[in-house]
């Protein structure tokens, strides 16, 4: 004799299972899924990124796509304020000596959306006139349609002889804002260690608020992010120990690689172009000339004081 079905119990199980699935999907959509920023995932992602960050993309064999995120509507967007004025040379170095050498690289390629494999663009430079004193990088990126999300972007610069700088790392990402700034901005900006403000908090710098979204084109001279923390865990207060100063003293000759990734799904960017402005160390003749002029000035001043009659 067959036992009767417990229809009520079966329905209850189906309802509970469906509710759990919907809840999980909602958590991922809202960006609050605890697994996204789990330390184990961060460690695994750091390992998979190692090849990409050094230009060896073939090593990144376990790449994964991060969850999509909802664009928050906090307040009405405002136009990007004018760039911060700065008298700092583009190369970031003092006047005198050699002028900065500027190398421009057109690219015009889409950055894969929500994919840590990213886009790597390598260029070979000739030998410089002298060792590197400072480096500045100009990035030109444009959103493809209205879905661009600045907080998705991650960019680094490397040189085959050494040196490593993190240019962008999830701009605006901070506690309570796991996806960073939601601005659909074009970028046409220069990054140099001598810039007047940290690019990671450009909203705060330009508007005095972290929550005022901006529209238009972000321009001007900024300090690079410098935060080499995993993009899934980076925060505004992380150490900034991956700056452009890491290239100081090297020869500019060889392969330079710009790596750009969009690390969260939903909306794409295109790398239009980038450029390097490299300021060499001042030539010795200039340095000794300045020292000699200072010494001559001191001698003449000392002689005039000795000749001055006493009263």
The 8 nearest C-alpha neighbors of each residue, nearest first, counted from 0:
[[1, 2, 3, 4, 5, 6, 9, 8],
 [2, 0, 3, 4, 5, 6, 9, 8],
 [1, 3, 0, 4, 5, 6, 8, 9],
 [2, 4, 1, 5, 6, 0, 7, 8],
 [5, 3, 6, 2, 9, 7, 8, 1],
 [4, 6, 8, 7, 9, 3, 10, 2],
 [7, 5, 9, 8, 4, 10, 11, 3],
 [6, 8, 10, 5, 9, 11, 4, 12],
 [7, 9, 11, 5, 10, 6, 12, 4],
 [10, 8, 6, 12, 11, 7, 13, 5],
 [11, 9, 13, 7, 12, 8, 14, 6],
 [10, 12, 8, 14, 9, 13, 7, 15],
 [11, 13, 9, 15, 10, 14, 16, 8],
 [14, 12, 10, 16, 11, 15, 17, 9],
 [13, 15, 11, 17, 16, 12, 18, 10],
 [14, 16, 18, 12, 17, 13, 11, 19],
 [17, 15, 19, 13, 18, 14, 12, 20],
 [18, 16, 14, 20, 19, 15, 13, 21],
 [19, 17, 15, 21, 16, 20, 22, 14],
 [18, 20, 22, 16, 17, 21, 23, 15],
 [21, 19, 23, 17, 22, 18, 24, 16],
 [22, 20, 24, 18, 23, 19, 25, 17],
 [21, 23, 25, 19, 20, 24, 18, 26],
 [24, 22, 26, 20, 25, 21, 19, 27],
 [23, 25, 21, 27, 26, 22, 28, 20],
 [26, 24, 28, 22, 23, 27, 29, 21],
 [25, 27, 23, 32, 29, 31, 28, 24],
 [28, 26, 30, 32, 24, 25, 29, 31],
 [29, 27, 25, 30, 26, 68, 24, 67],
 [28, 30, 26, 27, 31, 25, 69, 68],
 [29, 31, 27, 28, 32, 68, 26, 177],
 [30, 32, 26, 29, 33, 27, 35, 28],
 [33, 31, 27, 26, 34, 35, 30, 23],
 [32, 34, 35, 31, 36, 37, 26, 30],
 [35, 33, 37, 32, 36, 40, 38, 31],
 [34, 36, 33, 37, 32, 40, 231, 65],
 [37, 35, 34, 231, 232, 33, 38, 41],
 [36, 38, 34, 40, 39, 35, 33, 41],
 [39, 37, 41, 40, 42, 36, 232, 34],
 [40, 38, 42, 41, 37, 43, 36, 44],
 [39, 41, 43, 37, 38, 42, 44, 36],
 [42, 40, 38, 44, 39, 43, 45, 231],
 [43, 41, 45, 39, 40, 44, 38, 46],
 [44, 42, 40, 46, 45, 41, 39, 47],
 [43, 45, 47, 41, 46, 42, 48, 40],
 [44, 46, 48, 42, 43, 47, 229, 41],
 [47, 45, 43, 44, 48, 49, 42, 50],
 [48, 46, 59, 44, 45, 49, 61, 62],
 [47, 49, 45, 51, 46, 50, 44, 52],
 [50, 48, 52, 46, 47, 51, 45, 53],
 [51, 49, 55, 58, 56, 59, 53, 48],
 [50, 52, 56, 54, 48, 55, 53, 49],
 [51, 53, 49, 50, 54, 48, 258, 155],
 [54, 52, 51, 50, 55, 49, 157, 56],
 [53, 55, 51, 52, 56, 50, 256, 119],
 [56, 54, 50, 51, 57, 53, 58, 52],
 [55, 57, 51, 50, 58, 59, 54, 116],
 [56, 58, 55, 59, 50, 60, 51, 54],
 [57, 59, 50, 56, 60, 55, 51, 47],
 [60, 58, 47, 50, 56, 57, 61, 62],
 [59, 61, 58, 62, 57, 47, 56, 50],
 [62, 60, 59, 47, 63, 44, 58, 43],
 [63, 61, 60, 59, 47, 115, 116, 64],
 [62, 64, 61, 65, 114, 115, 44, 113],
 [63, 65, 114, 113, 66, 115, 62, 263],
 [64, 66, 263, 113, 262, 264, 63, 67],
 [67, 65, 264, 263, 27, 68, 64, 28],
 [68, 66, 264, 265, 263, 28, 65, 69],
 [69, 67, 28, 30, 29, 70, 66, 265],
 [68, 70, 71, 29, 28, 67, 30, 265],
 [69, 71, 181, 68, 72, 148, 182, 146],
 [72, 70, 73, 69, 181, 68, 74, 180],
 [73, 71, 74, 70, 75, 212, 181, 76],
 [72, 74, 71, 210, 75, 211, 212, 76],
 [75, 73, 72, 211, 76, 212, 210, 77],
 [74, 76, 77, 73, 212, 211, 72, 213],
 [77, 75, 212, 213, 214, 74, 211, 78],
 [76, 78, 213, 214, 79, 212, 75, 211],
 [77, 79, 214, 213, 215, 80, 76, 216],
 [78, 80, 213, 214, 215, 217, 77, 81],
 [81, 79, 78, 205, 82, 206, 77, 217],
 [82, 80, 83, 79, 218, 219, 205, 84],
 [81, 83, 219, 218, 84, 80, 220, 217],
 [82, 84, 219, 85, 81, 220, 195, 205],
 [85, 83, 82, 86, 219, 220, 81, 195],
 [84, 86, 87, 83, 195, 220, 194, 88],
 [85, 87, 88, 84, 89, 194, 195, 91],
 [86, 88, 85, 91, 89, 193, 194, 92],
 [89, 87, 91, 90, 92, 86, 93, 94],
 [90, 88, 91, 135, 87, 276, 191, 189],
 [91, 89, 135, 278, 88, 134, 92, 276],
 [90, 92, 88, 193, 89, 133, 87, 191],
 [91, 93, 90, 133, 88, 278, 94, 132],
 [94, 92, 95, 91, 88, 87, 96, 90],
 [93, 95, 92, 96, 88, 98, 97, 281],
 [96, 94, 97, 93, 281, 285, 98, 286],
 [95, 97, 281, 282, 285, 98, 94, 280],
 [96, 98, 281, 279, 99, 95, 282, 278],
 [97, 99, 100, 278, 96, 279, 95, 94],
 [100, 98, 278, 277, 276, 90, 101, 97],
 [99, 101, 277, 276, 278, 98, 102, 275],
 [100, 102, 276, 275, 99, 277, 103, 274],
 [101, 103, 275, 274, 276, 100, 104, 124],
 [104, 102, 274, 273, 101, 275, 105, 272],
 [103, 105, 273, 272, 274, 106, 102, 122],
 [106, 104, 272, 271, 107, 273, 103, 274],
 [105, 107, 272, 271, 108, 270, 104, 273],
 [108, 106, 271, 270, 105, 272, 269, 109],
 [109, 107, 270, 269, 106, 110, 271, 118],
 [110, 108, 269, 268, 270, 111, 107, 267],
 [109, 111, 269, 268, 118, 117, 112, 260],
 [112, 110, 117, 114, 109, 261, 113, 260],
 [113, 111, 261, 114, 267, 264, 110, 266],
 [112, 114, 264, 263, 262, 261, 64, 65],
 [113, 115, 64, 262, 116, 112, 111, 117],
 [114, 116, 117, 262, 260, 62, 113, 261],
 [117, 115, 114, 51, 62, 118, 260, 56],
 [118, 116, 260, 115, 259, 111, 110, 114],
 [117, 119, 259, 258, 110, 260, 120, 116],
 [120, 118, 258, 257, 259, 121, 256, 117],
 [119, 121, 257, 256, 258, 118, 122, 106],
 [122, 120, 256, 255, 254, 257, 119, 123],
 [121, 123, 255, 254, 256, 124, 120, 253],
 [124, 122, 254, 253, 255, 125, 121, 252],
 [123, 125, 252, 253, 122, 251, 254, 126],
 [126, 124, 252, 127, 253, 123, 251, 250],
 [127, 125, 252, 251, 250, 124, 128, 253],
 [128, 126, 129, 251, 250, 125, 252, 130],
 [127, 129, 279, 126, 130, 97, 280, 282],
 [128, 130, 279, 127, 280, 131, 250, 282],
 [131, 129, 250, 248, 249, 279, 280, 132],
 [132, 130, 279, 248, 247, 249, 133, 280],
 [131, 133, 280, 279, 247, 278, 248, 130],
 [134, 132, 278, 131, 247, 90, 91, 277],
 [133, 135, 277, 90, 276, 243, 278, 191],
 [134, 136, 191, 276, 90, 190, 275, 89],
 [137, 135, 275, 190, 189, 274, 276, 138],
 [136, 138, 189, 274, 273, 188, 190, 275],
 [139, 137, 273, 188, 187, 140, 272, 189],
 [138, 140, 187, 272, 186, 271, 273, 270],
 [141, 139, 270, 186, 271, 269, 185, 138],
 [140, 142, 185, 269, 268, 186, 143, 270],
 [143, 141, 268, 147, 144, 267, 185, 269],
 [142, 144, 268, 267, 141, 147, 269, 145],
 [145, 143, 146, 142, 147, 266, 267, 268],
 [144, 146, 147, 183, 143, 142, 266, 148],
 [147, 145, 266, 144, 148, 267, 183, 265],
 [148, 146, 266, 142, 183, 267, 145, 268],
 [147, 149, 181, 183, 150, 182, 151, 146],
 [150, 148, 151, 182, 152, 180, 181, 183],
 [149, 151, 179, 169, 180, 170, 148, 152],
 [152, 150, 261, 262, 149, 169, 263, 148],
 [153, 151, 261, 169, 150, 149, 260, 168],
 [152, 154, 168, 167, 260, 259, 169, 261],
 [155, 153, 259, 167, 166, 258, 165, 260],
 [154, 156, 165, 166, 258, 164, 257, 259],
 [157, 155, 257, 164, 256, 163, 258, 165],
 [156, 158, 163, 256, 255, 162, 164, 53],
 [159, 157, 255, 161, 160, 162, 254, 256],
 [158, 160, 161, 254, 253, 255, 157, 162],
 [159, 161, 158, 162, 249, 253, 250, 254],
 [162, 160, 158, 159, 163, 157, 246, 249],
 [161, 163, 245, 246, 158, 157, 164, 160],
 [162, 164, 157, 156, 245, 241, 161, 165],
 [163, 165, 241, 242, 156, 243, 155, 166],
 [166, 164, 155, 225, 241, 167, 224, 154],
 [165, 167, 223, 155, 154, 224, 164, 225],
 [168, 166, 154, 153, 224, 165, 169, 223],
 [167, 169, 153, 170, 230, 224, 152, 154],
 [168, 170, 150, 152, 151, 172, 179, 153],
 [171, 169, 199, 150, 179, 172, 168, 180],
 [170, 172, 179, 180, 199, 200, 173, 169],
 [179, 173, 171, 234, 176, 170, 177, 169],
 [172, 174, 234, 176, 235, 175, 171, 177],
 [175, 173, 176, 177, 234, 172, 235, 179],
 [174, 176, 177, 173, 172, 178, 179, 31],
 [175, 177, 173, 174, 179, 172, 178, 171],
 [178, 176, 172, 179, 175, 173, 174, 30],
 [179, 177, 176, 150, 172, 180, 151, 169],
 [172, 180, 178, 171, 150, 170, 176, 169],
 [179, 181, 150, 171, 182, 149, 170, 178],
 [180, 182, 148, 150, 70, 149, 179, 183],
 [183, 181, 184, 148, 180, 149, 212, 213],
 [182, 184, 147, 148, 149, 214, 145, 181],
 [185, 183, 182, 216, 215, 214, 186, 149],
 [184, 186, 216, 141, 140, 142, 217, 215],
 [187, 185, 217, 140, 139, 216, 188, 184],
 [188, 186, 139, 218, 138, 217, 140, 185],
 [187, 189, 218, 219, 137, 138, 186, 220],
 [190, 188, 137, 220, 136, 221, 219, 138],
 [189, 191, 221, 136, 222, 223, 135, 220],
 [192, 190, 135, 222, 193, 194, 91, 221],
 [191, 193, 222, 194, 243, 223, 242, 91],
 [194, 192, 91, 191, 195, 222, 87, 221],
 [193, 195, 221, 222, 191, 220, 192, 196],
 [194, 196, 221, 193, 222, 85, 220, 197],
 [197, 195, 221, 222, 194, 198, 204, 201],
 [196, 198, 222, 199, 221, 200, 223, 224],
 [199, 197, 201, 200, 221, 222, 223, 224],
 [200, 198, 170, 197, 171, 224, 201, 235],
 [201, 199, 198, 203, 202, 171, 197, 204],
 [200, 202, 204, 198, 203, 199, 205, 197],
 [203, 201, 205, 204, 200, 209, 206, 208],
 [202, 204, 207, 208, 209, 200, 201, 206],
 [203, 205, 201, 202, 207, 206, 200, 196],
 [206, 204, 202, 203, 201, 207, 80, 79],
 [205, 207, 208, 203, 202, 204, 211, 80],
 [206, 208, 203, 204, 205, 202, 209, 211],
 [209, 207, 203, 206, 210, 211, 202, 204],
 [208, 210, 203, 202, 211, 207, 200, 171],
 [211, 209, 208, 212, 73, 74, 202, 180],
 [210, 212, 208, 209, 74, 76, 213, 202],
 [213, 211, 76, 182, 210, 77, 214, 181],
 [214, 212, 77, 76, 78, 79, 182, 211],
 [213, 215, 78, 184, 79, 77, 76, 183],
 [214, 216, 184, 79, 78, 185, 217, 213],
 [217, 215, 185, 184, 186, 218, 79, 214],
 [216, 218, 186, 187, 185, 79, 188, 184],
 [219, 217, 188, 187, 82, 216, 186, 220],
 [218, 220, 82, 188, 189, 83, 221, 217],
 [219, 221, 189, 194, 190, 188, 191, 218],
 [222, 220, 194, 190, 196, 198, 197, 195],
 [221, 223, 194, 197, 192, 191, 190, 196],
 [224, 222, 166, 190, 225, 198, 221, 191],
 [223, 225, 166, 167, 226, 199, 165, 198],
 [226, 224, 241, 239, 165, 242, 223, 240],
 [227, 225, 239, 224, 228, 238, 241, 165],
 [226, 228, 241, 165, 225, 229, 240, 239],
 [229, 227, 233, 226, 230, 232, 237, 234],
 [228, 230, 231, 232, 233, 45, 41, 227],
 [231, 229, 233, 232, 168, 228, 169, 153],
 [232, 230, 229, 36, 233, 41, 35, 44],
 [231, 233, 230, 229, 36, 234, 228, 41],
 [234, 232, 228, 230, 229, 231, 237, 172],
 [235, 233, 173, 236, 172, 237, 232, 174],
 [234, 236, 173, 237, 172, 199, 233, 171],
 [237, 235, 234, 238, 173, 233, 239, 226],
 [236, 238, 234, 235, 226, 239, 233, 228],
 [239, 237, 240, 226, 236, 225, 227, 228],
 [240, 238, 225, 226, 241, 237, 224, 242],
 [239, 241, 225, 238, 242, 226, 227, 164],
 [242, 240, 225, 164, 165, 239, 227, 226],
 [241, 243, 164, 225, 244, 240, 245, 165],
 [242, 244, 245, 164, 246, 134, 192, 191],
 [243, 245, 246, 247, 242, 133, 192, 134],
 [244, 246, 162, 243, 247, 242, 163, 164],
 [247, 245, 162, 244, 249, 243, 248, 131],
 [248, 246, 131, 132, 244, 245, 249, 133],
 [247, 249, 131, 130, 132, 246, 250, 280],
 [250, 248, 130, 131, 247, 246, 251, 160],
 [251, 249, 130, 252, 131, 127, 126, 248],
 [250, 252, 127, 126, 249, 253, 124, 131],
 [253, 251, 126, 125, 124, 250, 127, 254],
 [252, 254, 123, 124, 251, 159, 255, 125],
 [253, 255, 123, 122, 159, 158, 121, 256],
 [254, 256, 158, 122, 121, 157, 123, 159],
 [257, 255, 121, 157, 120, 156, 258, 158],
 [256, 258, 156, 120, 119, 155, 121, 259],
 [257, 259, 119, 155, 154, 118, 256, 156],
 [260, 258, 154, 118, 117, 153, 119, 257],
 [259, 261, 117, 153, 152, 115, 262, 118],
 [262, 260, 152, 151, 113, 112, 263, 114],
 [261, 263, 113, 151, 114, 115, 260, 65],
 [264, 262, 113, 65, 151, 67, 261, 66],
 [265, 263, 113, 67, 112, 66, 65, 266],
 [264, 266, 67, 146, 263, 112, 267, 68],
 [267, 265, 146, 147, 148, 264, 112, 268],
 [266, 268, 147, 143, 112, 142, 146, 110],
 [269, 267, 142, 143, 141, 110, 147, 109],
 [268, 270, 109, 141, 110, 108, 140, 271],
 [271, 269, 140, 107, 108, 272, 109, 106],
 [270, 272, 107, 106, 139, 140, 269, 105],
 [273, 271, 105, 106, 139, 104, 270, 107],
 [272, 274, 138, 104, 137, 139, 103, 105],
 [275, 273, 103, 137, 102, 104, 136, 276],
 [274, 276, 136, 102, 101, 135, 277, 137],
 [275, 277, 101, 135, 100, 90, 134, 99],
 [278, 276, 134, 100, 99, 90, 133, 275],
 [277, 279, 99, 133, 90, 132, 131, 134],
 [280, 278, 131, 132, 129, 130, 281, 97],
 [279, 281, 132, 130, 131, 129, 282, 278],
 [282, 280, 96, 97, 279, 283, 285, 95],
 [281, 283, 284, 285, 96, 280, 286, 97],
 [284, 282, 286, 285, 287, 281, 288, 96],
 [285, 283, 287, 286, 282, 288, 281, 289],
 [284, 286, 288, 283, 287, 282, 96, 289],
 [287, 285, 283, 289, 288, 284, 290, 282],
 [288, 286, 290, 284, 289, 285, 291, 283],
 [289, 287, 285, 291, 286, 290, 284, 292],
 [288, 290, 292, 286, 287, 291, 285, 293],
 [289, 291, 287, 293, 288, 292, 294, 286],
 [292, 290, 288, 294, 293, 289, 287, 295],
 [293, 291, 295, 289, 294, 290, 288, 296],
 [292, 294, 290, 296, 291, 295, 289, 297],
 [293, 295, 291, 297, 292, 296, 290, 298],
 [296, 294, 292, 298, 297, 293, 291, 299],
 [295, 297, 293, 299, 294, 298, 300, 292],
 [296, 298, 294, 300, 295, 299, 301, 293],
 [299, 297, 301, 295, 300, 296, 302, 294],
 [300, 298, 302, 296, 301, 297, 303, 295],
 [299, 301, 297, 303, 298, 302, 296, 304],
 [300, 302, 298, 304, 299, 303, 297, 305],
 [303, 301, 305, 299, 304, 300, 298, 306],
 [304, 302, 306, 300, 305, 301, 307, 299],
 [303, 305, 301, 307, 302, 306, 300, 308],
 [306, 304, 302, 303, 307, 301, 308, 300],
 [307, 305, 303, 304, 308, 302, 301, 309],
 [306, 308, 304, 305, 303, 309, 302, 310],
 [309, 307, 306, 310, 305, 304, 303, 302],
 [308, 310, 307, 306, 305, 304, 303, 302],
 [309, 308, 307, 306, 304, 305, 303, 302]]
